[in-house]
Amino acid sequence: MSILDEVGKIAGAIIAEQGVDQLDPDANLLEKAASAIAGYEAAKIAENKLENPEDE
């Protein structure tokens, strides 16, 4: 796992949090935290799919 992998995941978390902020300016901290975690996990899954393209 390299530093660039982590940077990509963190960028996914930031993008997701900013998206929630744009959609719902009154979103509370819990909603923003959940979106950041979802963005981080989505970036991790996308990275794994790109590295290991397997037909399921």
Distance bins in CASP14 RR format, pairs under 12 A and 6 or more apart:
PFRMAT RR
TARGET T0000
AUTHOR 0000-0000-0000
RMODE 2
METHOD distances of the structure
MODEL  1
1 7 0 0 0 0 0 1 0 0 0 0 0
1 8 0 0 0 0 0 1 0 0 0 0 0
1 9 0 0 0 0 1 0 0 0 0 0 0
1 44 0 0 0 0 0 1 0 0 0 0 0
1 47 0 0 0 0 0 1 0 0 0 0 0
1 48 0 0 0 0 0 1 0 0 0 0 0
1 51 0 0 0 0 0 1 0 0 0 0 0
2 8 0 0 0 0 0 1 0 0 0 0 0
2 9 0 0 0 0 0 1 0 0 0 0 0
2 47 0 0 0 0 0 1 0 0 0 0 0
2 51 0 0 0 0 0 1 0 0 0 0 0
3 9 0 0 0 0 0 1 0 0 0 0 0
3 10 0 0 0 0 0 1 0 0 0 0 0
4 10 0 0 0 0 0 1 0 0 0 0 0
4 11 0 0 0 0 0 1 0 0 0 0 0
4 43 0 0 0 0 0 1 0 0 0 0 0
4 47 0 0 0 0 0 1 0 0 0 0 0
5 11 0 0 0 0 0 1 0 0 0 0 0
5 12 0 0 0 0 0 1 0 0 0 0 0
5 40 0 0 0 0 0 1 0 0 0 0 0
5 43 0 0 0 0 1 0 0 0 0 0 0
5 44 0 0 0 0 1 0 0 0 0 0 0
5 46 0 0 0 0 0 1 0 0 0 0 0
5 47 1 0 0 1 0 0 0 0 0 0 0
5 48 0 0 0 0 0 1 0 0 0 0 0
5 50 0 0 0 0 0 1 0 0 0 0 0
5 51 0 0 0 0 1 0 0 0 0 0 0
6 12 0 0 0 0 0 1 0 0 0 0 0
6 13 0 0 0 0 0 1 0 0 0 0 0
6 40 0 0 0 0 1 0 0 0 0 0 0
6 43 0 0 0 0 1 0 0 0 0 0 0
6 44 0 0 0 0 1 0 0 0 0 0 0
6 47 0 0 0 0 0 1 0 0 0 0 0
7 13 0 0 0 0 0 1 0 0 0 0 0
7 14 0 0 0 0 0 1 0 0 0 0 0
7 40 0 0 0 0 0 1 0 0 0 0 0
7 43 0 0 0 0 1 0 0 0 0 0 0
7 47 0 0 0 0 0 1 0 0 0 0 0
8 14 0 0 0 0 1 0 0 0 0 0 0
8 15 0 0 0 0 1 0 0 0 0 0 0
8 39 0 0 0 0 0 1 0 0 0 0 0
8 40 0 0 0 0 1 0 0 0 0 0 0
8 42 0 0 0 0 0 1 0 0 0 0 0
8 43 1 0 1 0 0 0 0 0 0 0 0
8 44 0 0 0 0 1 0 0 0 0 0 0
8 46 0 0 0 0 1 0 0 0 0 0 0
8 47 1 0 0 1 0 0 0 0 0 0 0
8 50 0 0 0 0 0 1 0 0 0 0 0
9 15 0 0 0 0 0 1 0 0 0 0 0
9 16 0 0 0 0 0 1 0 0 0 0 0
9 36 0 0 0 0 0 1 0 0 0 0 0
9 37 0 0 0 0 0 1 0 0 0 0 0
9 38 0 0 0 0 0 1 0 0 0 0 0
9 39 0 0 0 0 1 0 0 0 0 0 0
9 40 1 0 1 0 0 0 0 0 0 0 0
9 41 0 0 0 0 1 0 0 0 0 0 0
9 42 0 0 0 0 1 0 0 0 0 0 0
9 43 1 0 1 0 0 0 0 0 0 0 0
9 44 1 0 1 0 0 0 0 0 0 0 0
9 45 0 0 0 0 0 1 0 0 0 0 0
9 46 0 0 0 0 1 0 0 0 0 0 0
9 47 1 0 0 1 0 0 0 0 0 0 0
9 48 0 0 0 0 0 1 0 0 0 0 0
10 16 0 0 0 0 0 1 0 0 0 0 0
10 17 0 0 0 0 0 1 0 0 0 0 0
10 36 0 0 0 0 1 0 0 0 0 0 0
10 37 0 0 0 0 0 1 0 0 0 0 0
10 39 0 0 0 0 1 0 0 0 0 0 0
10 40 1 0 0 1 0 0 0 0 0 0 0
10 43 0 0 0 0 1 0 0 0 0 0 0
10 44 0 0 0 0 0 1 0 0 0 0 0
11 17 0 0 0 0 0 1 0 0 0 0 0
11 18 0 0 0 0 0 1 0 0 0 0 0
11 36 0 0 0 0 0 1 0 0 0 0 0
11 39 0 0 0 0 1 0 0 0 0 0 0
11 40 0 0 0 0 1 0 0 0 0 0 0
11 42 0 0 0 0 0 1 0 0 0 0 0
11 43 1 0 0 1 0 0 0 0 0 0 0
11 44 0 0 0 0 0 1 0 0 0 0 0
11 46 0 0 0 0 0 1 0 0 0 0 0
11 47 0 0 0 0 0 1 0 0 0 0 0
12 18 0 0 0 0 1 0 0 0 0 0 0
12 19 0 0 0 0 0 1 0 0 0 0 0
12 35 0 0 0 0 0 1 0 0 0 0 0
12 36 0 0 0 0 1 0 0 0 0 0 0
12 37 0 0 0 0 0 1 0 0 0 0 0
12 38 0 0 0 0 1 0 0 0 0 0 0
12 39 1 0 1 0 0 0 0 0 0 0 0
12 40 1 0 0 1 0 0 0 0 0 0 0
12 41 0 0 0 0 1 0 0 0 0 0 0
12 42 1 0 0 1 0 0 0 0 0 0 0
12 43 1 0 1 0 0 0 0 0 0 0 0
12 44 0 0 0 0 1 0 0 0 0 0 0
12 45 0 0 0 0 0 1 0 0 0 0 0
12 46 0 0 0 0 1 0 0 0 0 0 0
12 47 0 0 0 0 0 1 0 0 0 0 0
13 19 0 0 0 0 0 1 0 0 0 0 0
13 20 0 0 0 0 0 1 0 0 0 0 0
13 32 0 0 0 0 0 1 0 0 0 0 0
13 33 0 0 0 0 1 0 0 0 0 0 0
13 34 0 0 0 0 0 1 0 0 0 0 0
13 35 0 0 0 0 1 0 0 0 0 0 0
13 36 1 0 1 0 0 0 0 0 0 0 0
13 37 1 0 0 1 0 0 0 0 0 0 0
13 38 0 0 0 0 1 0 0 0 0 0 0
13 39 1 0 1 0 0 0 0 0 0 0 0
13 40 1 0 1 0 0 0 0 0 0 0 0
13 41 0 0 0 0 1 0 0 0 0 0 0
13 42 0 0 0 0 1 0 0 0 0 0 0
13 43 1 0 0 1 0 0 0 0 0 0 0
13 44 0 0 0 0 0 1 0 0 0 0 0
14 20 0 0 0 0 0 1 0 0 0 0 0
14 21 0 0 0 0 0 1 0 0 0 0 0
14 32 0 0 0 0 0 1 0 0 0 0 0
14 35 0 0 0 0 0 1 0 0 0 0 0
14 36 1 0 0 1 0 0 0 0 0 0 0
14 37 0 0 0 0 0 1 0 0 0 0 0
14 39 0 0 0 0 1 0 0 0 0 0 0
14 40 0 0 0 0 1 0 0 0 0 0 0
14 43 0 0 0 0 0 1 0 0 0 0 0
15 21 0 0 0 0 0 1 0 0 0 0 0
15 22 0 0 0 0 0 1 0 0 0 0 0
15 35 0 0 0 0 1 0 0 0 0 0 0
15 36 0 0 0 0 1 0 0 0 0 0 0
15 38 0 0 0 0 0 1 0 0 0 0 0
15 39 1 0 0 1 0 0 0 0 0 0 0
15 40 0 0 0 0 0 1 0 0 0 0 0
15 42 0 0 0 0 1 0 0 0 0 0 0
15 43 0 0 0 0 1 0 0 0 0 0 0
15 46 0 0 0 0 0 1 0 0 0 0 0
16 22 0 0 0 0 0 1 0 0 0 0 0
16 23 0 0 0 0 0 1 0 0 0 0 0
16 27 0 0 0 0 0 1 0 0 0 0 0
16 31 0 0 0 0 0 1 0 0 0 0 0
16 32 0 0 0 0 1 0 0 0 0 0 0
16 33 0 0 0 0 0 1 0 0 0 0 0
16 34 0 0 0 0 1 0 0 0 0 0 0
16 35 1 0 1 0 0 0 0 0 0 0 0
16 36 1 0 1 0 0 0 0 0 0 0 0
16 37 0 0 0 0 1 0 0 0 0 0 0
16 38 1 0 1 0 0 0 0 0 0 0 0
16 39 1 1 0 0 0 0 0 0 0 0 0
16 40 1 0 0 1 0 0 0 0 0 0 0
16 41 0 0 0 0 1 0 0 0 0 0 0
16 42 1 0 0 1 0 0 0 0 0 0 0
16 43 0 0 0 0 1 0 0 0 0 0 0
17 23 0 0 0 0 0 1 0 0 0 0 0
17 24 0 0 0 0 0 1 0 0 0 0 0
17 27 0 0 0 0 1 0 0 0 0 0 0
17 29 0 0 0 0 0 1 0 0 0 0 0
17 31 0 0 0 0 1 0 0 0 0 0 0
17 32 1 0 1 0 0 0 0 0 0 0 0
17 33 0 0 0 0 1 0 0 0 0 0 0
17 34 0 0 0 0 1 0 0 0 0 0 0
17 35 1 0 1 0 0 0 0 0 0 0 0
17 36 1 0 1 0 0 0 0 0 0 0 0
17 37 0 0 0 0 1 0 0 0 0 0 0
17 38 0 0 0 0 1 0 0 0 0 0 0
17 39 0 0 0 0 1 0 0 0 0 0 0
17 40 0 0 0 0 1 0 0 0 0 0 0
18 24 0 0 0 0 0 1 0 0 0 0 0
18 25 0 0 0 0 0 1 0 0 0 0 0
18 27 0 0 0 0 0 1 0 0 0 0 0
18 32 0 0 0 0 1 0 0 0 0 0 0
18 35 0 0 0 0 1 0 0 0 0 0 0
18 36 0 0 0 0 1 0 0 0 0 0 0
18 39 0 0 0 0 0 1 0 0 0 0 0
19 25 0 0 0 0 0 1 0 0 0 0 0
19 27 0 0 0 0 1 0 0 0 0 0 0
19 31 0 0 0 0 0 1 0 0 0 0 0
19 32 0 0 0 0 1 0 0 0 0 0 0
19 35 1 0 0 1 0 0 0 0 0 0 0
19 36 0 0 0 0 0 1 0 0 0 0 0
19 38 0 0 0 0 0 1 0 0 0 0 0
19 39 0 0 0 0 0 1 0 0 0 0 0
20 26 0 0 0 0 0 1 0 0 0 0 0
20 27 1 0 1 0 0 0 0 0 0 0 0
20 28 0 0 0 0 0 1 0 0 0 0 0
20 29 0 0 0 0 0 1 0 0 0 0 0
20 30 0 0 0 0 0 1 0 0 0 0 0
20 31 1 0 0 1 0 0 0 0 0 0 0
20 32 1 0 1 0 0 0 0 0 0 0 0
20 33 0 0 0 0 1 0 0 0 0 0 0
20 34 0 0 0 0 1 0 0 0 0 0 0
20 35 1 0 1 0 0 0 0 0 0 0 0
20 36 0 0 0 0 1 0 0 0 0 0 0
20 37 0 0 0 0 0 1 0 0 0 0 0
20 38 0 0 0 0 1 0 0 0 0 0 0
20 39 0 0 0 0 0 1 0 0 0 0 0
21 27 1 0 0 1 0 0 0 0 0 0 0
21 28 0 0 0 0 0 1 0 0 0 0 0
21 29 0 0 0 0 0 1 0 0 0 0 0
21 31 0 0 0 0 1 0 0 0 0 0 0
21 32 1 0 0 1 0 0 0 0 0 0 0
21 35 0 0 0 0 1 0 0 0 0 0 0
21 36 0 0 0 0 0 1 0 0 0 0 0
22 32 0 0 0 0 0 1 0 0 0 0 0
22 35 0 0 0 0 0 1 0 0 0 0 0
23 31 0 0 0 0 1 0 0 0 0 0 0
23 32 0 0 0 0 0 1 0 0 0 0 0
23 35 0 0 0 0 1 0 0 0 0 0 0
24 31 1 0 0 1 0 0 0 0 0 0 0
24 32 0 0 0 0 1 0 0 0 0 0 0
24 35 0 0 0 0 1 0 0 0 0 0 0
25 31 0 0 0 0 0 1 0 0 0 0 0
25 32 0 0 0 0 0 1 0 0 0 0 0
26 32 0 0 0 0 0 1 0 0 0 0 0
27 33 0 0 0 0 1 0 0 0 0 0 0
27 34 0 0 0 0 1 0 0 0 0 0 0
27 35 0 0 0 0 1 0 0 0 0 0 0
27 36 0 0 0 0 0 1 0 0 0 0 0
28 34 0 0 0 0 1 0 0 0 0 0 0
28 35 0 0 0 0 0 1 0 0 0 0 0
29 35 0 0 0 0 0 1 0 0 0 0 0
29 36 0 0 0 0 0 1 0 0 0 0 0
30 36 0 0 0 0 0 1 0 0 0 0 0
30 37 0 0 0 0 0 1 0 0 0 0 0
31 37 0 0 0 0 0 1 0 0 0 0 0
31 38 0 0 0 0 0 1 0 0 0 0 0
32 38 0 0 0 0 0 1 0 0 0 0 0
32 39 0 0 0 0 0 1 0 0 0 0 0
33 39 0 0 0 0 0 1 0 0 0 0 0
33 40 0 0 0 0 0 1 0 0 0 0 0
34 40 0 0 0 0 0 1 0 0 0 0 0
34 41 0 0 0 0 0 1 0 0 0 0 0
35 41 0 0 0 0 0 1 0 0 0 0 0
35 42 0 0 0 0 0 1 0 0 0 0 0
36 42 0 0 0 0 0 1 0 0 0 0 0
36 43 0 0 0 0 0 1 0 0 0 0 0
37 43 0 0 0 0 0 1 0 0 0 0 0
37 44 0 0 0 0 0 1 0 0 0 0 0
38 44 0 0 0 0 0 1 0 0 0 0 0
38 45 0 0 0 0 0 1 0 0 0 0 0
39 45 0 0 0 0 1 0 0 0 0 0 0
39 46 0 0 0 0 1 0 0 0 0 0 0
39 47 0 0 0 0 0 1 0 0 0 0 0
40 46 0 0 0 0 0 1 0 0 0 0 0
40 47 0 0 0 0 0 1 0 0 0 0 0
41 47 0 0 0 0 0 1 0 0 0 0 0
41 48 0 0 0 0 0 1 0 0 0 0 0
42 48 0 0 0 0 0 1 0 0 0 0 0
42 49 0 0 0 0 0 1 0 0 0 0 0
43 49 0 0 0 0 0 1 0 0 0 0 0
43 50 0 0 0 0 0 1 0 0 0 0 0
44 50 0 0 0 0 0 1 0 0 0 0 0
44 51 0 0 0 0 0 1 0 0 0 0 0
45 51 0 0 0 0 0 1 0 0 0 0 0
45 52 0 0 0 0 0 1 0 0 0 0 0
46 52 0 0 0 0 0 1 0 0 0 0 0
46 53 0 0 0 0 0 1 0 0 0 0 0
47 53 0 0 0 0 0 1 0 0 0 0 0
48 54 0 0 0 0 1 0 0 0 0 0 0
49 55 0 0 0 0 0 1 0 0 0 0 0
49 56 0 0 0 0 0 1 0 0 0 0 0
END
